[in-house]
Amino acid sequence: MKEQAFNPYLPSYEYIPDGEPRIFEDRLYVYGSHDRFNSEKFCMNDYVCWSAPLDDLADWRYEGVIYKKNQDPDNADETYELWAPDITQGPDGRYYLYYCLANDYRKLGVAVCDGPCGQFEFYGHVHFKDGTPFGQREGDPVPFDPGIFIDDDGKIYLYSGNSALFPSDTKYKESVVMQLENDMVTIIGEPKKLLPSRKDSQGTGFEGHEFFEASSIRKINGKYYFIYSSVQMHELCYAVSDRPDEGFQYMGTLISNGDIGLHGDVCVDLSSGPDKRVMNYLGNNHGSIVQINGEWFVFYHRHTNRHWFSRQGCAERLVMNPDGSFQQAEMTSCGLNRGPLKGKGIYEARIACNLMSKEGAMFCHLRKAQNTGYVAQNHPAFTQEGEDREDNPNQYIDNMRDGAVAGFKYFDFSGASRISVTVRGGKGRFIVRDGLEGNVVAEIPTAQAKEWSDFDAPLHISDGVHPLFFTYEGEGAVDFLCFEIS
């Protein structure tokens, strides 16, 4: 590859969650919602698109704004935000973008364009044959997170839905599938329930991993793989069927944005505070899978700035077993790199795949909850200097206090002998290990500094592939900008 690829895979100023990876011709395109840095809501910005050549997944190109929230005629005043979209190429060769607007807006919109990343124009709202928009009839489930799929026989399927997490949520929410006519917007027949929710999952095999939101579907070797966010929220799960509209069986977890379940710890109770088995600060999750040059990847997102509203896209390599099932992917710093990073060079702290306090990590949205043991001031977070979408915003890890850990996976070391950190803040030292509980390979003393300052020490690490875990020990809080291996 011409350059190395990192997680998050887009520039540090870009906040695109809910990533739907699609291949059109010889490029990989990612469509998602568009968060704003330091926002108080989800998806405040208009849709933009990024793409990369299939043979260089580090070479991302900004394709510009493809659809604005006020292009929907029902949203000319921009009351609603554009939530997670999906896209496909229709029978007429044009590209159809499916979306929903935020919260109480009960329609699914469709926009169309001659290319995969040009200026999309409003096309219509998904509707029944009598013209009534889906979601507007009495008894229609809430339209949410559309996923679009055209089967080999030309039949067009649209997926939608979310489910209630709490008894207080009385809206009608379901996972549903509906077939569309060739006009890409008119429903044939009636929507059909697809996956179980918490209220009706007993005996289905989905218990504990019921459907929550984020519908996406792929066809692999004649089987239909339905990717979704479970009621755990931090994980993307998948179910498989011989049909696109029924018979799905739960298969497992593809990715957790806290690596929960990676080593069998699937029942982590965070109601009383942080947990050391949680390897990053959690939030909701949304994404899908794609095969590139024979390898499978899962796209998902992480959370920054101590809340849910500034999310960034990440991707990891997926391993498919001989029986067609997938192994749960591990969060790394090098996802699309298709291998470990070079064991020499300067690396930004923002590419850490594991981040936690001395007590561990938990859901970042609980920062204001009572009796959770979570105090935001005691925890590190990814953040940035500069405004939203400002080039070179200086993204970094802030507020690393005594015992806080930042982990980076993986590097291929050869002859490395020294390591330095660029930090500011409190006085102490960084203990560097070759695993979360691995060998100490460096101890870097730091002095109190108001400005970014460099501190270094000898590095004693064997050649080969290893992670690096940086633990801060000392007084006050440290901001962590980058490190260099030489």
N, C-alpha and C positions, 0 to 999 in steps of 0.2 A: 504494500500500500504506500501511496505517496506520503501520507501523513498518518500519525496515530489517531485512533478514534477513542473517545472518552465517554463516560456518563457524567452528567447529561450530555446527549450527543449534539445538541444545538448550541449556539453561542450563549454565553453566560447571561446575557440580557434577555433571552427569550424564554417565555413561560407558556408552553403549549402542552397541556395535559390531554387525557382521553385520546391518545394517539391511535389512529387507524392507519396502519401501513398498507399501501396498495402499490402494485407494480403495473405501470403502463409503459409499454414498449421497453426501453432499456434503462428506465429510471425507477427508483423507489421514491414514492411520494408519501408524506405523512400529513394527514388531515386530523385536526383536533379542535377543541375549543381553545380559547385564547385568554389566559389569565393576565392580570395586571400586577406588577410588583407592588407589594404593600397595600393591596386592595382590601376592601371590607366585604366584597362579594365575589362569587365565582364569575369567570368568563366575561370580564368587563370590556375586552377589546374585540374588534372585528376579526373574522376569520382571515388567517394568512396561510400560506402553504410553503413548505420547504421540500426540496428533493435532492437526491444524490444518485450518482451513477452506480450501477450494481457492482462494478469492479473497484469502487473506492468509496466505502461507506463513511469516510471521514470528510469527504468533499461536499458538504451541504451547501445548497444554493437557495437563497431567498427568492421566492417566486412572487412576493408581494401580497397585497390584500386581494382576496378572491371574492369575498362577499361581505357586505356591510349589514349590520343589524337593522338599519332603517330601510333596507330594500324590501323587506316583507311589508306589504301594504297595511297590515294590522299593527305595525310597529314603527310607523313613521316618526313618532315622537321619542323613540328609543326607550320606551318604558321597560322592555324586557331585554335580557342578555341572550346571546347565542350560546346554547349549550352543545353537548357533544354531537358531532355529525358523522355521517358515513357517505360513501360515494361509490358509484359503479358506472360502467359504460353501457348505455342502453342499446336496444336493438337497432336504433337508427344511427348508432355511432357517436351520438353526443354523450356528454358526461352529466350525470344527475346527482346532485348534492342534496342529501336528506338531513334535516335539522329539526330541533325543537327549541322553542324559546322558553325562558326561565319560568319556574314556579307555577303559577295558576293559569298560564296560557295553554289552552286545551286543543291544540292543533299540531300537526306535523307539516312542516313546510318543505317544498322542493324547489331547488334552483337548477338551472341548466346552462351548459357552456359547450362550445365546440371542442375545447381542449381540456386537459386535466387540471390546469392551473391558471386559466385565463380569468376574465371578468364574468362571473356567474350572474345570471339574471333570474329574477323571481319567475317561477313557472306555475306554481299553484299549491294548494293544500291537499293533502291526501284525503280522499272523500269516497263516500259510497256512490252507487249508481244514480241515486236521486239527487246528488249534489251536496248532501250533508257532510260536512267535514268529520273525519274520524275524531272522536273525543267529545263531540257536541251532543250526541244523543244521550238520553237517559240510560244509564247502565253501561256506557262505554268506559273502559279503563282509561286511566290518565295516560295520554301520549307522552312518551319519554324515551330518550336515547335510541333513535332509530338505527337499525342495521339492515342493509340491503344486500340481496343475493339473487343472482340469475343462474339457474341450474343449466345443466348441459342440454336439457330438452327445451330450453327457452322459457320455462315458467319462472315468474318473478315473485320473490318472497320478500316481504317487509316484516321486520321484527321490531317490537316496541315493548316498553314497560318498565316498571319498577315495583317494589313491594313495600308494604308498611313494616317498619321495624318495631313500632311501639303501638300498644292498644289505643292510644289517644289519637292515632292517625286513622281517621275513618273514611278517607277517600278510597274509591275503588281502584286498587292497583293490582296488576297482574302482568306476568310474562305472556305475551301473545304473539302470534304469527298470522299474517294475512297474505293472500295472493293478490297481485296487481295485474291489471290489464297491460297490454303493450304500450299504452300511453304513459306508463310509469307512475300514475297518480290515482287511478280509479280502482277501488277494492272490488274483488270478485267474491261474492258470498259474504260470510261473516268472519270476524277475527276468531281465532282459535287459541285456547289456552295452551301454553307450551311447557314451562318449567314450574315446579311447585314453589310456594313461598312458605314461610314459617307456619302459617295457619293450617296447611294441608300436606305437610311433608312426611308425616309419620308413616314408616314402612316403605318409603320410596327410594331410600339410599342417599338422599340429599340432606339428611339430618345434619345440622351444624354448618352446612354449606349451601343453604337454600339461595334461590335467586334473589338478588337485590336490585341490580340495574346493569347497564353497560352491555347491551346485546350486540354480539358480533358472531358471524358464522363463516366457516371455511369448509370446502369439500376436499378431502384427502383420501386418495386411493378408494374412491367410491363410498366413503363414509362421510357423514356430516358432523363437524366439530363445532359445537356451540360454546363460545367463550363469553364469560359473564363475571361480574363482580358479585361476590356472595354477601350474605348478611354479616360476615366478619368485616367487610368493607376493605380491609387492607390487602385482600387476596383476589387474584383472578383465577377462577376455576374453569373447568370445561366439562362438557357432557357430550356423548357420542350417540348417534342413531343411524339406522339404515335409511331413514327418511328425513326430509328437511322440515317437516311440520308436526312430527309426533315421535314418541318412542325413545326419547333421550334418557340415557343412563349416566349417572354421575361417575366421573373418572378420576378427578383429583385436582390438585392445585398446580397452576403453572408458575406463579410468582407471588410472593408477598412483599410489600414494600417495607417490611421489617424482618424479612427472612424467617418469619414464624412458620413452623411446620417443616423447615428444611431438614431438621434432624429429629423429627418426630414430636416436637413440642407443639401440638395443635390446640391445646386447651390452656391458653394464657389468659388469666383473669387480671385485667388492668383496672378494675374498679377501685382498688385501694392504693394505687400508685404505680410508679415505674417498675419494670421487670428487666432483669439482666439478660433474659433470653430474647428480648426484643432488640434487634440490631440497628434500628433507626427509628426516628420519630414517625409515627403512623398517621395515616389519614385514609380517605377513600382511594379507590383504584379503578382504573379503566384502561383498556387497551385491546390488543389482539395479536395474532401471530402471522408470520409471513415466511416463505421459503425463498432463500436467495442463494443461488449457485449451489444448490444441494444441501444447504444448512438451514435449520429452522431458528427463528428468533422470536422472542416475545417482547412486545412494546408495552410499557406501563408508565406510571409517573411517581415522582417523589414530592415531598412537601418541604417548603422553605419558610423562613421568616416567622416560625412559631404559629402558623395557622394553615388553613386549608385553601387559601385563596390565591396563592402564588406557587403553582405547581409546575414542575419541569419534567419533560419527557426523558425516559431512560429505556434501554433495550438490553436484553441478555440472550445469549445463545441457549437454545433448547435442545435437549437430547431426546430423540424419539427411540423408544424401545422396539424390538422386532415385532411385538404384537400391536404396534400402532399407538400405544400409550406414550405419554410424555413424562419425563422426570421433572420434578420441581426445579426451576432455575434458581441459581444463587445470584444475589445482587453483587455486582462487581463495579470496578472503576473503568473497565476496559471492554464493555459489552460488545459493541459492533467492531472492535478491533480484531476479532477472530483469533485472539491469542493474547498472551501477557504483554504488558508494556515494557519498554526498554528499561533495563536496570540502571540507567544513567540518564541524567537530564533534570530539568526543572518541571515540577508538577504543581498545579494549583490545588490548594486544599479543598476547593469546591467539588473536586471529583471523588471525595470520600464516599464510599458506599455504606459504611457503618459509622454511626455517630450516636453517642449516648453519654449520659452523666455517670457519676460514680454509682448511682443507684440503678442505672439502666435507662430505658426509654419507654415511651407510651404514646397514646394518641395525643397529637399536639393540640387538638381542639378542646381538650379538657383543661386548658391552661387557666380557665376561670371557674372551673367546677369546684364545689365545696367538698371537703373531706376526701380528696383523692390523693393527697400527699404530693401533688404536682405543683411546684412553684416555678413559674417560668424563669425567674431570675437565677435559678440554680442550674439551668440547663443550657447547653450549647445549641446553636441553630445555624443553618445556612442563611446568609443575608447578603446585601450588597450596599455599596455606596453609589450614589447617583440615582437618577430618576428612571422610571419605567422605559424600557427599550432604548436606553442611552448606551451607545457603543462604549465598550471597555468600562463597565460599571464597577469594577474592582470587587467581584464577588469573593466571599471569604467565609470562614467559620468564626462566629463570634461567641464570646462568653464561655470559653473553656475554663472551668474551675477545677479545683483539686479532684483528681480521679476521673475527669472526663476523658473519653477515648474517641479518636478518629481513626478509622480503618480504611486501608486502600488495598484492593486486590485486582490484579496480581502483577508482579514484575519478574522479568527474567534477568537475574544478576550474573555478571561476569566481570570479575576484577574490581568491583566497587569497594572503596576504602574510606569514604568520607560522606557525611550527610549534614546538611544545614537546614534550619527553619527560618522563615521570615515571619515575625510575630510582633505584637505590641501589647502592652498591658503589664500584668503582674510579674512578680519575681519568683522563679522556681527552676524547674527543669522538665524536659521531655524525655520520658523513657520510651525507647523505640524497641518493639518486639517483632519477631517474624511470625506471629500469630497472636490471636487474642490473649491466650495464656502461654505464648511461646517463649523462646529464648530472648533475653535482652541482647540486642545487637548494637545499641548505642545509648548513651546518656548525654543529653545536650543541655547544659546549664543556660538559663536565660536571665537577663537583668531587666528591671522595670524600665519601660520605655514608652513615651507618649506617641512616638512615630514608629513606622515600620522599621524593624531592625533585624539584622542577620546574626544568627548564632550557630556554631557548628561544633562537630565532634567526630572522632574516628568512628567508622562503621565496620563492624565485624560480622559479616554475613557470608554464608557459603554460596558458591555459584549455584545457579539453578533457579527455579520458580518459587517465589515466596510472596506472601502479603507483607505489608508494613502496618503496624498499629502504633499510634502515637498517644501516650498517656501523659497528661499534664499533672505534675505534682508541684504544689507551691501555694503562694499567697495571691489573693485577688483573682481577677479574671484575665485570660489571654485571648486575643484575637489571632487567628491562624490564617495567614495569606497563602503561603506556598512552602515547598521544600525542594532541595536540590540534592541529587545523588551524584557522586563523582568518584 
